[in-house]
Amino acid sequence: MKGFARAARGTAVVACGAIGLAGVFAGAVRVLPWLLDPAVPWRVAAPFARGLGAVALEAALVVGWPVGWALAVLRLVESGEARVLQALGERPGRTLYRLGPQGAAMALALAGVSLVYGADASAPGRVATDLLVRARKSCAAAREPKTYVVPFTEMTWLCAPGREPRLVGSAPGALASTLLTAGSARIAGDFREVDLDDARVLLPGPPPAEVHVGSLVLRGMAPWAHASTLGAPLRSLVLVLAAWLSAHLGALSVLRRAARTPLGVLLIGAAGPLASLGLMRVLERLDSGRASFLLVPLVGAACTSGVAVALSRLRVTGAAASTWVKIG
């Protein structure tokens, strides 16, 4: 049975790699315009690119782990080894027990990645502030007049040799029609507050008015920067539990022949993880309390089991219909 464990590990790695590449490609499409824009140096866009990479890797592990195990178990069933083991009295749970060590490795990998991304997800303002700081450094080193756009914000650095960089942009939220400039900016971790130094605000008229203050605090930011209400450690634990339950329930369902085709096995393996990721995203956007995130692994497990039961019943119904036709 060492071959089964190796096959499961290899299939899981391939599945994670394929899903990860798809996620990286999707993220690259989103950030590519900024990477190709000469007004956005690489070191300015790097923090956001790092976040997109972490998201892709996290999703790859959450989905690839259950899908890989489900496909590996399908091979075990098709080869006849699963039937031999059951004939010898080995229960399906005992067969899956052999995957415990690699399951622990997958859980540790997912926990590590989730901790890295969870820190940014719970404090997106830190990434935005990093973008601002990096852009200001590039602006201060400019040898000719130019502008540096800060990705995914309404802010632009105005750069000129021998002069302090100046941040220009629209105010967030309800003050979007108001133009403001500042010497520097800091964004709160939860993205609900922006601190500006040496700020000038141009209020639309009539008549237009200009306000100059040494320090200005603004509240309300764009939806893309919505902070997660779940801390990084708890978020990591929720995702590990969701992936672990989906992987084990999916593999167990395939071992019990809930599905016998690769497409059916893929549906069983991916249903739970995708439902978990989707629900977590919804809960984060709704600012839900921590207790509500306990539903994430439960919903994932329910979706995995539900798809397995539905496919099993469809197979039984199809077999009964085929038998009835033959008899008729």
DABELRA-V264238 format. One record per pair of residues at least 24 apart in sequence whose C-alpha atoms are under 8 Angstrom apart, sorted by sequence separation. I is the first residue (numbers start at 0). J is the second residue. D is the distance in Angstrom with one decimal. If there is no record, write none. Layout:
I/J/D + I/J/D
//
This chain:
139/163/6.9 + 177/201/6.1 + 178/202/6.9 + 192/216/6.7 + 193/217/5.0 + 274/298/7.0 + 275/299/4.9 + 26/51/5.7 + 139/164/6.1 + 177/202/5.5 + 192/217/5.6 + 193/218/6.3 + 274/299/5.6 + 26/52/7.3 + 138/164/6.2 + 177/203/6.4 + 192/218/4.5 + 245/271/5.5 + 273/299/7.7 + 176/203/7.3 + 191/218/5.4 + 192/219/6.6 + 245/272/6.5 + 271/298/7.3 + 272/299/5.9 + 23/51/7.3 + 191/219/5.2 + 192/220/7.8 + 271/299/3.9 + 274/302/7.1 + 23/52/6.1 + 26/55/7.6 + 135/164/6.7 + 190/219/7.5 + 191/220/6.3 + 242/271/8.0 + 270/299/7.4 + 271/300/5.8 + 22/52/7.9 + 190/220/6.4 + 241/271/7.8 + 242/272/6.2 + 271/301/7.3 + 241/272/6.8 + 271/302/5.0 + 22/54/7.9 + 23/55/5.6 + 270/302/6.0 + 271/303/4.6 + 22/55/4.6 + 270/303/5.6 + 21/55/8.0 + 22/56/7.6 + 190/224/6.5 + 241/275/6.6 + 269/303/7.8 + 20/55/7.8 + 190/225/6.9 + 268/303/7.0 + 19/55/5.4 + 22/58/7.7 + 189/225/7.4 + 190/226/6.7 + 267/303/5.6 + 270/306/7.2 + 18/55/7.9 + 19/56/5.4 + 22/59/7.5 + 189/226/5.2 + 238/275/7.9 + 267/304/7.8 + 188/226/7.9 + 189/227/8.0 + 19/58/7.2 + 267/306/5.8 + 18/58/7.6 + 19/59/4.7 + 266/306/7.2 + 267/307/5.9 + 18/59/5.0 + 19/60/7.9 + 64/105/7.3 + 17/59/7.8 + 16/59/7.0 + 15/59/4.7 + 18/62/7.7 + 14/59/7.7 + 15/60/5.5 + 18/63/6.6 + 60/105/7.5 + 171/217/7.5 + 172/218/7.5 + 15/62/7.2 + 16/63/7.8 + 170/217/7.8 + 171/218/7.3 + 172/219/5.2 + 263/310/7.1 + 15/63/4.1 + 61/109/7.2 + 171/219/5.9 + 172/220/6.0 + 14/63/4.7 + 15/64/6.6 + 60/109/6.1 + 171/220/5.4 + 172/221/7.3 + 258/307/7.1 + 13/63/7.9 + 14/64/7.2 + 171/221/7.1 + 257/307/5.6 + 12/63/7.4 + 257/308/6.8 + 11/63/5.9 + 12/64/7.6 + 14/66/6.8 + 15/67/7.8 + 57/109/6.4 + 244/296/7.0 + 248/300/7.1 + 252/304/7.6 + 258/310/6.2 + 11/64/5.1 + 14/67/5.6 + 131/184/7.3 + 257/310/6.2 + 258/311/6.3 + 11/65/7.5 + 13/67/7.5 + 229/283/7.5 + 241/295/6.6 + 242/296/7.6 + 245/299/6.3 + 249/303/6.1 + 253/307/8.0 + 257/311/4.5 + 11/66/6.9 + 12/67/7.3 + 57/112/6.0 + 228/283/6.2 + 237/292/7.2 + 241/296/3.8 + 244/299/7.7 + 245/300/5.4 + 248/303/6.8 + 249/304/7.3 + 252/307/6.2 + 256/311/7.6 + 11/67/3.7 + 56/112/7.2 + 57/113/6.2 + 128/184/7.5 + 227/283/5.0 + 237/293/7.0 + 240/296/5.9 + 241/297/7.3 + 244/300/5.8 + 248/304/6.8 + 258/314/7.7 + 10/67/4.8 + 11/68/6.1 + 128/185/5.7 + 226/283/7.4 + 227/284/7.2 + 238/295/7.9 + 9/67/8.0 + 10/68/7.0 + 128/186/5.6 + 226/284/7.9 + 228/286/5.8 + 237/295/7.0 + 238/296/7.2 + 241/299/6.1 + 245/303/6.2 + 249/307/7.6 + 8/67/7.7 + 53/112/6.6 + 127/186/6.8 + 225/284/6.8 + 227/286/7.0 + 228/287/6.9 + 229/288/8.0 + 237/296/6.6 + 241/300/7.1 + 7/67/6.4 + 8/68/7.7 + 10/70/7.1 + 53/113/7.9 + 228/288/7.1 + 229/289/6.2 + 7/68/5.4 + 10/71/6.3 + 125/186/6.9 + 228/289/7.3 + 53/115/7.4 + 54/116/6.7 + 124/186/5.1 + 125/187/7.0 + 7/70/7.8 + 53/116/5.7 + 124/187/5.2 + 125/188/5.3 + 7/71/4.9 + 124/188/4.2 + 6/71/6.1 + 7/72/7.5 + 122/187/7.8 + 123/188/5.8 + 124/189/5.9 + 50/116/6.5 + 122/188/4.1 + 123/189/6.3 + 124/190/4.7 + 121/188/7.5 + 122/189/5.1 + 123/190/6.4 + 3/71/7.4 + 121/189/6.8 + 122/190/7.2 + 50/119/7.3 + 152/221/8.0 + 3/75/7.0 + 47/126/7.0 + 46/126/6.2 + 46/129/7.0 + 47/130/7.9 + 46/130/6.6 + 44/130/6.8 + 43/130/5.5 + 43/131/7.8 + 43/133/5.3 + 7/98/7.8 + 42/133/6.7 + 43/134/5.4 + 42/134/7.9 + 4/97/6.7 + 8/101/6.8 + 4/98/6.0 + 40/134/7.8 + 39/134/8.0 + 40/137/7.8 + 124/224/7.4 + 123/224/6.0 + 123/225/7.3 + 123/226/6.0 + 122/226/5.9 + 44/149/8.0 + 121/226/5.1 + 122/227/7.4 + 43/149/7.3 + 44/150/6.6 + 120/226/6.0 + 121/227/4.5 + 38/145/7.9 + 40/147/7.9 + 43/150/7.9 + 120/227/5.6 + 121/228/6.3 + 38/146/6.2 + 39/147/5.8 + 121/229/6.5 + 38/147/4.8 + 39/148/5.7 + 121/230/6.1 + 38/148/5.8 + 39/149/7.1 + 121/231/6.9 + 39/150/7.5 + 120/231/7.9 + 118/230/7.3 + 117/230/6.8 + 118/231/5.3 + 117/231/4.2 + 116/231/7.7 + 117/232/7.6 + 115/231/7.7 + 33/150/6.7 + 114/231/5.2 + 117/234/6.7 + 113/231/7.1 + 114/232/6.1 + 117/235/7.3 + 114/234/7.7 + 113/234/7.2 + 114/235/5.8 + 113/235/5.0 + 111/235/7.8 + 110/235/5.2 + 113/238/7.8 + 109/235/7.5 + 110/236/6.9 + 110/238/7.8 + 109/238/7.9 + 110/239/6.4 + 109/239/6.5 + 106/239/5.8 + 106/243/7.4 + 102/243/7.6 + 95/247/7.6 + 95/250/7.7 + 95/251/7.4 + 92/251/7.2 + 91/251/6.7 + 91/254/6.7 + 91/255/7.6 + 81/254/7.3 + 61/238/7.2 + 65/242/6.7 + 69/246/7.3 + 61/239/7.6 + 64/242/7.2 + 65/243/7.7 + 68/246/6.5 + 72/250/6.1 + 76/254/6.6 + 61/241/7.9 + 62/242/7.2 + 65/245/6.0 + 66/246/7.2 + 69/249/5.9 + 73/253/6.3 + 76/256/7.9 + 61/242/5.2 + 65/246/3.7 + 68/249/7.8 + 69/250/4.6 + 72/253/6.5 + 73/254/7.1 + 64/246/6.4 + 65/247/7.3 + 68/250/5.9 + 72/254/6.1 + 65/249/6.7 + 69/253/6.4 + 65/250/7.5 + 73/259/7.2 + 73/261/7.7 + 70/261/7.2 + 73/264/7.4 + 70/264/6.5 + 69/264/6.2 + 70/265/7.3 + 69/265/7.3 + 66/264/7.8 + 69/267/7.6 + 66/265/6.1 + 69/268/5.7 + 68/268/7.8 + 66/267/7.8 + 67/268/7.7 + 66/268/4.3 + 65/268/5.1 + 66/269/5.8 + 65/269/6.9 + 62/268/7.7 + 63/269/8.0 + 62/269/6.0 + 65/272/7.7 + 62/272/5.3 + 61/272/6.0 + 62/273/6.9 + 58/276/7.8
//
